[in-house]
Amino acid sequence: MTQHCPPHSPMPYAAVLCDVDGVLRHWPADNEIEHAHGLPVGALAAAAFAPARIHPAITGKITDEQWRSAVAADLANSCGSKERAHAAVAAWSELLPLVDQELVDLLTRVRDVASVALVSNGTTRLEQDLARQGLGRVSKVGWPAGWRSSWVGCMIVAMSDVPSRLSVVTLGVRDLPRLRRFYRDLGWEEIPSGDDDWTGFLLGGVLLALYPVEELAAEAGAGEEAVPGWSGITLACNVDSPGQVDTAFTAAVAAGATAVAVPTDRSWGGRSAYIADLEGNRWEIAWASSARFDDRGALTGFGS
């Protein structure tokens, strides 16, 4: 497609739109799930995509979780129990589509000559689904201005060169062996590829890296002096309960951290404490009821 278009020639269009479902990704049949849970063929789709169910989900009036829960409630009688219905919907929710990788590659090349947008009537789980399906690197999700009220269920997923992802947090350190021992003493597992000049600890999907501050300054702050002390930035370790804030705070201090702020119930409804590591980097140990995590401990959602 792009091979016949000189890169600087006038284009007859400003953007290319591509549908996500049925074009970029193709969902498998759910017959086996229906059979395993005693449902007639087509029952899952009939319940899930009934207008009264799907319209609130794709227009943002309810969350994906609320939609799937309502679908399970509708199927309870057919399944014989609420538990079997929820199990059927859970299995259906884990289905993965076949992604047309050739089309992904083509759209990526098209971006050299035109804007590309993927169009979907997805639920609030769309961004998570795209990441799980390997499309997170090329997409970001949003509602175009003015479209939410006039286009029922239409979302734009823009092909982005900058994925919405935080992969590594690097601390510029003055004494790498000392700070490495501190984080080891917290019980955190060090990656095996570390060496005398660099190391890291994988924390639920984000790498905490330690790198000599002089080397980091040469890369990221050429000509600027690295000032010791608190930078005004805090890192956070969220825990599973209010009581665990106190436990983790005590353990960190025992490992050598400096107590900055003792565990306190906060005005925003959670509980948190602050410590500083051996070079003054501030960590918040926090519990928030609205934080949601996957099995690795990676943050998957925040807020109601």
N, C-alpha and C positions, 0 to 999 in steps of 0.2 A: 504493500500500500504506500509506504513512504519512499520506496526506492525510486519512484517516478516523479517525486516532488523535490525540486531543488530547494535546499534549506532556506533560502532567502526569497523565494518567489511568493507573490501575494497569494493568500489562501482564500478560497471561496466560503470558508466557514471559520467561526471563532473557537468552536469546541466540538469534541466528539462525545456523545453520550452512549453509554453501554449499560444494558440491564445486567443486574447481578444474577438473579435467579433465572434459570433456564437458558442462560447465555454463558455467563462466566463460571457459574457453578451449577451442578446438577445433582439433585437429591435422590437418594435411593428409595425404592419402594419400602413401605412399612408393613407389608403383609405378614412377615415372619413375627414381628412384634405383636401384631393383632392376634395371630393364631396362638402365640404363646400365652397370651393373657385372656383368651376366651372372647375376643371381640370379633364381630363380623368384619369382612373386608371393607375398607373404606370408612370405618367408624372414626378413626383418629382424625382423618382429614375433615370429615363432615362436622365433627365437634369443634375442631380447632379453627376452621376457616368459615364457620357460620358467621354471617355479618355482625350479629350481636356480640360475638366474641372477638373477631379479628379487628374490627374497626377501632375500638378503644385502644387496642394494643399497638396498632401501627400509626396511630395519631398521637401517641404519647400520653393518653389519658390514664392508662394503667401501665404498670411495669410488666416486663416479660414474665417475672415470677408470678405476678397476680393472674396474668393470662393463662399460664400453664396450670396453675392451681384451679382456675375456673373450668378449664377443659377437663381436668381430672374429676371434678365434682359432677360434670355433665355425664361422664362415662361410668360413674359408680354403679348405677343399676345394671348396665350392660356387663360390667366386669364381675358383679356379684358382691363387691365390697369397695369401700373407699381406699383401703390399702392396695388392693390389686389395681385399681384405677390409677393411683399415684405411681405405682411401679411401672405401669404401661407407659404413662406420660414421661417418666424419668428415662426409660429406655429409649423412647422416641426422641427425647431431647438430646441424647448422646449420639444420634446418627451424624455422620460426617458426609458432606457432599463430595463429588468428584469435581475438582477444580481444573478448568481448561488452561493448563500452563502455557500452551502455545498462544492462546489469546492474551494472557497476562503479559507475555513477552512482547507481543505485537503492540498492545496498548502502551507499554513502557517506551517502545520506540516512537510511537505516535506523539508522545509528549515532547519530542524534540522539535515538532513543527506545529503543534496545536495543543490547547488545553484538553484534558481528558477528565470526564466525570462519570462515575458509576452511579446508577440509579437503583434504589431499592425501597421497598415498602416494609423494611425490617422493623423489629421490635427494639426495645431498649437493650437487647442483648447483641445487637448487630455488630458493634465494634469488637466485643469479646469473641464473637463467632469468627469474624474476619481474621483476627489474630490467631485463633486456634487453627484456622484452615490455611495458615501461611500467607494470608493476604494483608496482614497488618503492616508489612513493610511498604506497601504501595497505596495505602488508603488512610483517609481520615474521615470521620463521620460528622455531619452537621445538617441542620435545616437551613436551606437558602432563605434569605430575608423575604418575607411576604408570602412564602409558599405554604407555611404550615396551615393557614386557615383556608387557603384556596385550592390546595392539591391534597386530597385525602390520602394519607399514608405515603407521601413521597419524600424520601430522604435522598440527599446527594452525598455520595461517598467520593471525595476528590482524590485522585491519584496524586500522592504527595512524595516529593523527593526527601522530605524530612519526616520520618515516622515519629508518631507521638509515643516516645519510649525513653525511659531512663534506664540505662544499662550499667553504668559504672559511676561510683562516687569516689574520687581520688583525693586523699589527704596528703598534702605536702608535709613531710615529716622531717624533723631534725635529727632524731636518733631512731633509725629504722629497727635495729635489733630490740631496743627497749620497748617500742610501741608494739612490735610484733608479739613479744612475750605477753604484753598486757592483754591483747585481744585473744591470744591463745588461752590465757588464764581465765577468760570469761567462758571458756568452753566452746568457742567458735572454731569451726573447722577451716583450716588453711588450705588453699588450693595447692595441688602438688607441683604446679609449674613455677612457683615463686622461687626467687634466688636472693643473693645478697643485696641486690639493688632495687628489687621490686617484689611485692607480694600482695595477696588479696584473700579476702574471706567472702565466700558466696552466701548471701543473706536473702533467702527466699526469692531469688530471681534477679537481685541486684548485687553487683560485685562491689565490696568496699576495698579499695586499693590503697596501698601505702607506697609512697614514692618519695625519694629524697627531695626536699623542698627546693634545693638549688637546681636540680634537674628539671623539676616541674616548672619552676620560674623561667628557665631557659626556653621551654616550649610554649607556656601559656601566658607568661607575663614578662616578656623580653623588655629590659629597661626599667622594670618596676621592682621596688624592694619588697620582699616578703616580710610583712610586719608580724611579729610574734603576738600571741594572745588571741582572744576571741574575735572572730571575723564578722560576727553578726549573723552567722548561719548556724542553725541547729539541725542535727540529724535525729531521727526518731525511730525508736524500737517500740512498736505497739504490741501489747500483750493481751491475753484472753479474758482477764477479769480484773476488777479494781484491786483485789488483794494481791494479785501477781505483780502489780506496780511496786508494792512495798518489798516483796520478796526479791525481785530483780534489782531494785535499788540497793538493798542490803548486800546482795551478792557482788554487785559491781564495785561498791566501796571496799568490800573485803578483798577484791582483786587488785586494788590500788587506785581506783577512780577517786576523784575529789567530789564530795557532796556539794552541789551548788544550790539545789532547792529540794527540800524533803517532800515526800509524797503528800499531795494536797488535792482535795476535791475542788475542781475548777468550776467557774461560773458558766462555762459552756456545756456542763453536764457530765464531763468525764473526770478522770483522776490522772495525775501525772507528777513526775519528779524530774529533776535535772542533775546530771553528773558531768564532769569533765574528765577526759582521758588524760594521760600523762603529759600531753603537750597542749592541753587546754581546749581541745575540740569538744564542743558541747553536744551531749546526747540527751534527748528527752525520752524517758520511759513512760509510756502513756497507755491508758485504756480509754477507748471510745466505743460506745455501743453501736455506732453507725459504721464502724470499720468492718469490712468483710475480706476474708482471706481464702486462698485455695490450699490444697494439701501441702504445698511447699512452704506456706507462710507468706506468699506473695500477695500484696494488696490487690483485690479485684474490684472493690467498690467502696465508696465513702459517701455517706449521706443517706437520708431516708428514701 
